[in-house]
Amino acid sequence: MNNSVEQGGTYGYCNRTSTPQYAVWWEMYPINAVQGVFHISAGDMITASVNYVAPQFVITVKDVTTGKSFTQRETCDPVSATRPR
């Protein structure tokens, strides 16, 4: 077992004018923090998946409503992934 987290999805936040914003993101913890990718709209249908295709994780997030998608392929560093947090 390792301590890595491979994930992708969506998040919402309010900008400085309190206007809601929504975006697609991915993360490969502990290698990197959350990475924003592209903006989406409230109500968009989203699919997300993480698959292991040796030796990489494939993180895919798709906005089904607009057809825009993102795929990130990352190799998990076994040394950093097994360090205690």
Secondary structure, DSSP 8 states (H G I E B T S, - for coil): ----EEEEEEEEEE-TT--EEEEEEEEEETT---EEEEEE-TT--EEEEEEEETTEEEEEEEETTT--EEEEEEE--HHHHTS--
